[in-house]
């Protein structure tokens, strides 16, 4: 895969992941907070953090 195609695919995936986090937060009444931005920057790591990070601890 060429570098340009890889970067384009990565960008599209991260945008999709960030949209997923935002829609999920809205649908469940959960505060999305910073997680859409973290997901946009770090992809799957942001999704994992959104689901498993608990600020109350």
C-alpha angles and dihedrals in degrees: 000000000000119000093243092052091047092051092047092050091047091050093049092047094050092049089050092049091050090050090050092052091048094048092045091051091049094046094049097040090242122143108251091199113166095339099097089056093045089049091049089055101038106023116204092012088063092051091051091049092048092055100039107030111098116189093195093073 
